[in-house]
Amino acid sequence: MASSAFSELQHELEHQVHARTGRRVRNLAIELCSERVVLHGSATTFYVKQLAQHGIREMLPHVRLENAIKVEKVAI
């Protein structure tokens, strides 16, 4: 995949995840590899983590996806 197409896809995936989760994934990073996509970041609930995963699945339904988003409680 060309570098510009790779960068554009990564940007579109980030936008999709932010839109799907209401920007509730902190420090979102999407790692694109030739054989898989890896989601990184942190969220306060498993529901938000799952929403992020579904955002990727909407755009890339057949890609191998690893969801490494950490679920962490926010200190009040």
N, CA, C and O atoms as a GROMACS GRO file, in nm:
protein
  304
    1MET      N    1   0.085  -0.116   0.000
    1MET     CA    2   0.000   0.000   0.000
    1MET      C    3   0.091   0.124   0.000
    1MET      O    4   0.188   0.129   0.075
    2ALA      N    5   0.060   0.221  -0.083
    2ALA     CA    6   0.138   0.343  -0.090
    2ALA      C    7   0.129   0.419   0.041
    2ALA      O    8   0.029   0.412   0.113
    3SER      N    9   0.236   0.492   0.072
    3SER     CA   10   0.243   0.563   0.199
    3SER      C   11   0.127   0.661   0.218
    3SER      O   12   0.071   0.669   0.327
    4SER      N   13   0.090   0.736   0.112
    4SER     CA   14  -0.020   0.832   0.126
    4SER      C   15  -0.154   0.762   0.145
    4SER      O   16  -0.238   0.807   0.223
    5ALA      N   17  -0.174   0.651   0.075
    5ALA     CA   18  -0.298   0.574   0.092
    5ALA      C   19  -0.303   0.513   0.231
    5ALA      O   20  -0.409   0.508   0.293
    6PHE      N   21  -0.189   0.467   0.279
    6PHE     CA   22  -0.177   0.410   0.414
    6PHE      C   23  -0.213   0.515   0.518
    6PHE      O   24  -0.290   0.488   0.610
    7SER      N   25  -0.156   0.633   0.504
    7SER     CA   26  -0.183   0.744   0.596
    7SER      C   27  -0.329   0.788   0.590
    7SER      O   28  -0.389   0.816   0.694
    8GLU      N   29  -0.385   0.793   0.471
    8GLU     CA   30  -0.525   0.832   0.454
    8GLU      C   31  -0.618   0.730   0.520
    8GLU      O   32  -0.715   0.768   0.586
    9LEU      N   33  -0.590   0.602   0.501
    9LEU     CA   34  -0.672   0.497   0.562
    9LEU      C   35  -0.664   0.507   0.714
    9LEU      O   36  -0.766   0.496   0.782
   10GLN      N   37  -0.545   0.529   0.767
   10GLN     CA   38  -0.529   0.542   0.912
   10GLN      C   39  -0.610   0.661   0.964
   10GLN      O   40  -0.676   0.650   1.068
   11HIS      N   41  -0.606   0.773   0.894
   11HIS     CA   42  -0.683   0.891   0.933
   11HIS      C   43  -0.834   0.862   0.930
   11HIS      O   44  -0.906   0.901   1.021
   12GLU      N   45  -0.880   0.796   0.825
   12GLU     CA   46  -1.022   0.762   0.813
   12GLU      C   47  -1.066   0.668   0.926
   12GLU      O   48  -1.175   0.683   0.980
   13LEU      N   49  -0.981   0.571   0.960
   13LEU     CA   50  -1.014   0.478   1.068
   13LEU      C   51  -1.021   0.552   1.202
   13LEU      O   52  -1.110   0.526   1.282
   14GLU      N   53  -0.926   0.643   1.226
   14GLU     CA   54  -0.929   0.721   1.349
   14GLU      C   55  -1.056   0.806   1.356
   14GLU      O   56  -1.120   0.813   1.461
   15HIS      N   57  -1.092   0.868   1.246
   15HIS     CA   58  -1.214   0.949   1.241
   15HIS      C   59  -1.337   0.861   1.271
   15HIS      O   60  -1.426   0.902   1.345
   16GLN      N   61  -1.340   0.743   1.213
   16GLN     CA   62  -1.453   0.651   1.234
   16GLN      C   63  -1.464   0.611   1.381
   16GLN      O   64  -1.574   0.610   1.437
   17VAL      N   65  -1.352   0.579   1.443
   17VAL     CA   66  -1.354   0.538   1.584
   17VAL      C   67  -1.397   0.656   1.672
   17VAL      O   68  -1.478   0.639   1.763
   18HIS      N   69  -1.343   0.775   1.644
   18HIS     CA   70  -1.383   0.892   1.723
   18HIS      C   71  -1.533   0.920   1.709
   18HIS      O   72  -1.601   0.950   1.807
   19ALA      N   73  -1.583   0.909   1.586
   19ALA     CA   74  -1.725   0.934   1.562
   19ALA      C   75  -1.811   0.828   1.633
   19ALA      O   76  -1.913   0.860   1.693
   20ARG      N   77  -1.768   0.706   1.625
   20ARG     CA   78  -1.846   0.595   1.683
   20ARG      C   79  -1.846   0.600   1.836
   20ARG      O   80  -1.945   0.562   1.900
   21THR      N   81  -1.736   0.646   1.895
   21THR     CA   82  -1.723   0.643   2.042
   21THR      C   83  -1.748   0.779   2.106
   21THR      O   84  -1.740   0.791   2.228
   22GLY      N   85  -1.778   0.881   2.028
   22GLY     CA   86  -1.793   1.015   2.085
   22GLY      C   87  -1.662   1.065   2.144
   22GLY      O   88  -1.661   1.138   2.242
   23ARG      N   89  -1.551   1.025   2.082
   23ARG     CA   90  -1.415   1.064   2.125
   23ARG      C   91  -1.384   1.019   2.268
   23ARG      O   92  -1.309   1.086   2.339
   24ARG      N   93  -1.443   0.907   2.310
   24ARG     CA   94  -1.422   0.859   2.447
   24ARG      C   95  -1.305   0.762   2.460
   24ARG      O   96  -1.283   0.706   2.568
   25VAL      N   97  -1.229   0.743   2.352
   25VAL     CA   98  -1.106   0.664   2.362
   25VAL      C   99  -0.991   0.764   2.372
   25VAL      O  100  -0.966   0.840   2.278
   26ARG      N  101  -0.924   0.763   2.484
   26ARG     CA  102  -0.811   0.854   2.504
   26ARG      C  103  -0.684   0.795   2.442
   26ARG      O  104  -0.664   0.674   2.442
   27ASN      N  105  -0.601   0.883   2.389
   27ASN     CA  106  -0.472   0.843   2.330
   27ASN      C  107  -0.489   0.736   2.223
   27ASN      O  108  -0.410   0.641   2.217
   28LEU      N  109  -0.590   0.751   2.140
   28LEU     CA  110  -0.616   0.653   2.034
   28LEU      C  111  -0.499   0.646   1.938
   28LEU      O  112  -0.450   0.748   1.890
   29ALA      N  113  -0.455   0.525   1.910
   29ALA     CA  114  -0.354   0.501   1.808
   29ALA      C  115  -0.396   0.376   1.733
   29ALA      O  116  -0.432   0.275   1.793
   30ILE      N  117  -0.392   0.384   1.602
   30ILE     CA  118  -0.429   0.269   1.520
   30ILE      C  119  -0.306   0.225   1.443
   30ILE      O  120  -0.250   0.300   1.364
   31GLU      N  121  -0.265   0.102   1.469
   31GLU     CA  122  -0.147   0.045   1.406
   31GLU      C  123  -0.191  -0.040   1.288
   31GLU      O  124  -0.265  -0.137   1.305
   32LEU      N  125  -0.147  -0.003   1.169
   32LEU     CA  126  -0.181  -0.078   1.049
   32LEU      C  127  -0.063  -0.164   1.008
   32LEU      O  128   0.046  -0.114   0.982
   33CYS      N  129  -0.085  -0.292   1.002
   33CYS     CA  130   0.016  -0.387   0.957
   33CYS      C  131  -0.040  -0.456   0.833
   33CYS      O  132  -0.158  -0.445   0.803
   34SER      N  133   0.045  -0.526   0.763
   34SER     CA  134  -0.002  -0.592   0.641
   34SER      C  135  -0.106  -0.700   0.670
   34SER      O  136  -0.193  -0.726   0.587
   35GLU      N  137  -0.097  -0.764   0.788
   35GLU     CA  138  -0.188  -0.874   0.818
   35GLU      C  139  -0.293  -0.843   0.923
   35GLU      O  140  -0.380  -0.927   0.949
   36ARG      N  141  -0.288  -0.723   0.985
   36ARG     CA  142  -0.384  -0.694   1.092
   36ARG      C  143  -0.389  -0.545   1.123
   36ARG      O  144  -0.306  -0.467   1.077
   37VAL      N  145  -0.489  -0.508   1.203
   37VAL     CA  146  -0.505  -0.373   1.256
   37VAL      C  147  -0.507  -0.387   1.408
   37VAL      O  148  -0.575  -0.474   1.462
   38VAL      N  149  -0.431  -0.300   1.477
   38VAL     CA  150  -0.427  -0.304   1.622
   38VAL      C  151  -0.474  -0.169   1.676
   38VAL      O  152  -0.424  -0.064   1.636
   39LEU      N  153  -0.571  -0.173   1.766
   39LEU     CA  154  -0.620  -0.052   1.833
   39LEU      C  155  -0.550  -0.036   1.966
   39LEU      O  156  -0.540  -0.130   2.043
   40HIS      N  157  -0.502   0.086   1.993
   40HIS     CA  158  -0.438   0.119   2.120
   40HIS      C  159  -0.508   0.241   2.178
   40HIS      O  160  -0.566   0.321   2.104
   41GLY      N  161  -0.502   0.255   2.309
   41GLY     CA  162  -0.560   0.370   2.377
   41GLY      C  163  -0.619   0.325   2.509
   41GLY      O  164  -0.590   0.215   2.557
   42SER      N  165  -0.702   0.411   2.567
   42SER     CA  166  -0.768   0.373   2.691
   42SER      C  167  -0.911   0.428   2.692
   42SER      O  168  -0.940   0.532   2.633
   43ALA      N  169  -0.996   0.355   2.760
   43ALA     CA  170  -1.138   0.390   2.772
   43ALA      C  171  -1.182   0.360   2.915
   43ALA      O  172  -1.116   0.285   2.987
   44THR      N  173  -1.293   0.419   2.954
   44THR     CA  174  -1.342   0.396   3.090
   44THR      C  175  -1.438   0.278   3.101
   44THR      O  176  -1.468   0.233   3.211
   45THR      N  177  -1.487   0.228   2.987
   45THR     CA  178  -1.580   0.114   2.991
   45THR      C  179  -1.549   0.015   2.878
   45THR      O  180  -1.491   0.051   2.776
   46PHE      N  181  -1.589  -0.110   2.900
   46PHE     CA  182  -1.576  -0.210   2.794
   46PHE      C  183  -1.668  -0.178   2.677
   46PHE      O  184  -1.638  -0.214   2.563
   47TYR      N  185  -1.778  -0.111   2.704
   47TYR     CA  186  -1.871  -0.072   2.599
   47TYR      C  187  -1.803   0.021   2.498
   47TYR      O  188  -1.817   0.003   2.377
   48VAL      N  189  -1.729   0.119   2.547
   48VAL     CA  190  -1.658   0.211   2.457
   48VAL      C  191  -1.551   0.135   2.380
   48VAL      O  192  -1.531   0.159   2.261
   49LYS      N  193  -1.483   0.043   2.445
   49LYS     CA  194  -1.383  -0.039   2.378
   49LYS      C  195  -1.448  -0.117   2.263
   49LYS      O  196  -1.392  -0.126   2.154
   50GLN      N  197  -1.566  -0.172   2.288
   50GLN     CA  198  -1.638  -0.248   2.186
   50GLN      C  199  -1.686  -0.156   2.073
   50GLN      O  200  -1.683  -0.196   1.956
   51LEU      N  201  -1.731  -0.035   2.107
   51LEU     CA  202  -1.773   0.059   2.003
   51LEU      C  203  -1.658   0.091   1.909
   51LEU      O  204  -1.677   0.100   1.787
   52ALA      N  205  -1.540   0.108   1.963
   52ALA     CA  206  -1.422   0.135   1.880
   52ALA      C  207  -1.397   0.019   1.784
   52ALA      O  208  -1.368   0.041   1.666
   53GLN      N  209  -1.408  -0.101   1.834
   53GLN     CA  210  -1.387  -0.219   1.751
   53GLN      C  211  -1.490  -0.226   1.639
   53GLN      O  212  -1.456  -0.257   1.525
   54HIS      N  213  -1.615  -0.197   1.670
   54HIS     CA  214  -1.720  -0.199   1.568
   54HIS      C  215  -1.699  -0.090   1.464
   54HIS      O  216  -1.735  -0.108   1.347
   55GLY      N  217  -1.641   0.023   1.504
   55GLY     CA  218  -1.609   0.128   1.408
   55GLY      C  219  -1.511   0.080   1.302
   55GLY      O  220  -1.527   0.111   1.184
   56ILE      N  221  -1.411   0.005   1.345
   56ILE     CA  222  -1.314  -0.051   1.250
   56ILE      C  223  -1.382  -0.157   1.163
   56ILE      O  224  -1.361  -0.161   1.042
   57ARG      N  225  -1.462  -0.242   1.225
   57ARG     CA  226  -1.530  -0.350   1.151
   57ARG      C  227  -1.622  -0.296   1.041
   57ARG      O  228  -1.639  -0.359   0.937
   58GLU      N  229  -1.681  -0.179   1.064
   58GLU     CA  230  -1.768  -0.120   0.962
   58GLU      C  231  -1.690  -0.089   0.835
   58GLU      O  232  -1.741  -0.104   0.724
   59MET      N  233  -1.565  -0.046   0.851
   59MET     CA  234  -1.484  -0.008   0.736
   59MET      C  235  -1.403  -0.124   0.680
   59MET      O  236  -1.382  -0.133   0.559
   60LEU      N  237  -1.357  -0.212   0.768
   60LEU     CA  238  -1.272  -0.325   0.727
   60LEU      C  239  -1.328  -0.454   0.786
   60LEU      O  240  -1.271  -0.507   0.882
   61PRO      N  241  -1.438  -0.505   0.730
   61PRO     CA  242  -1.506  -0.619   0.793
   61PRO      C  243  -1.426  -0.750   0.793
   61PRO      O  244  -1.455  -0.838   0.874
   62HIS      N  245  -1.328  -0.764   0.705
   62HIS     CA  246  -1.260  -0.894   0.695
   62HIS      C  247  -1.115  -0.891   0.741
   62HIS      O  248  -1.042  -0.988   0.722
   63VAL      N  249  -1.074  -0.780   0.801
   63VAL     CA  250  -0.935  -0.770   0.846
   63VAL      C  251  -0.922  -0.833   0.984
   63VAL      O  252  -1.016  -0.833   1.063
   64ARG      N  253  -0.805  -0.887   1.013
   64ARG     CA  254  -0.777  -0.939   1.147
   64ARG      C  255  -0.758  -0.818   1.238
   64ARG      O  256  -0.676  -0.730   1.210
   65LEU      N  257  -0.833  -0.813   1.346
   65LEU     CA  258  -0.835  -0.696   1.434
   65LEU      C  259  -0.797  -0.736   1.576
   65LEU      O  260  -0.852  -0.830   1.633
   66GLU      N  261  -0.702  -0.663   1.633
   66GLU     CA  262  -0.662  -0.683   1.772
   66GLU      C  263  -0.699  -0.556   1.848
   66GLU      O  264  -0.650  -0.448   1.816
   67ASN      N  265  -0.782  -0.570   1.949
   67ASN     CA  266  -0.826  -0.455   2.027
   67ASN      C  267  -0.746  -0.452   2.157
   67ASN      O  268  -0.777  -0.523   2.252
   68ALA      N  269  -0.642  -0.367   2.160
   68ALA     CA  270  -0.555  -0.355   2.277
   68ALA      C  271  -0.589  -0.231   2.359
   68ALA      O  272  -0.506  -0.183   2.436
   69ILE      N  273  -0.710  -0.178   2.341
   69ILE     CA  274  -0.754  -0.064   2.420
   69ILE      C  275  -0.768  -0.109   2.566
   69ILE      O  276  -0.833  -0.210   2.593
   70LYS      N  277  -0.709  -0.034   2.658
   70LYS     CA  278  -0.716  -0.068   2.800
   70LYS      C  279  -0.839  -0.002   2.861
   70LYS      O  280  -0.869   0.113   2.832
   71VAL      N  281  -0.909  -0.076   2.946
   71VAL     CA  282  -1.022  -0.021   3.018
   71VAL      C  283  -0.973   0.017   3.158
   71VAL      O  284  -0.929  -0.068   3.235
   72GLU      N  285  -0.981   0.147   3.187
   72GLU     CA  286  -0.928   0.199   3.312
   72GLU      C  287  -1.032   0.290   3.378
   72GLU      O  288  -1.100   0.368   3.311
   73LYS      N  289  -1.043   0.277   3.506
   73LYS     CA  290  -1.131   0.367   3.582
   73LYS      C  291  -1.065   0.503   3.592
   73LYS      O  292  -0.943   0.514   3.606
   74VAL      N  293  -1.146   0.607   3.584
   74VAL     CA  294  -1.096   0.742   3.597
   74VAL      C  295  -1.095   0.780   3.744
   74VAL      O  296  -1.196   0.764   3.812
   75ALA      N  297  -0.983   0.831   3.793
   75ALA     CA  298  -0.974   0.875   3.932
   75ALA      C  299  -1.047   1.007   3.948
   75ALA      O  300  -1.028   1.100   3.869
   76ILE      N  301  -1.131   1.013   4.050
   76ILE     CA  302  -1.210   1.135   4.074
   76ILE      C  303  -1.153   1.211   4.190
   76ILE      O  304  -1.205   1.316   4.227
   0.00000   0.00000   0.00000
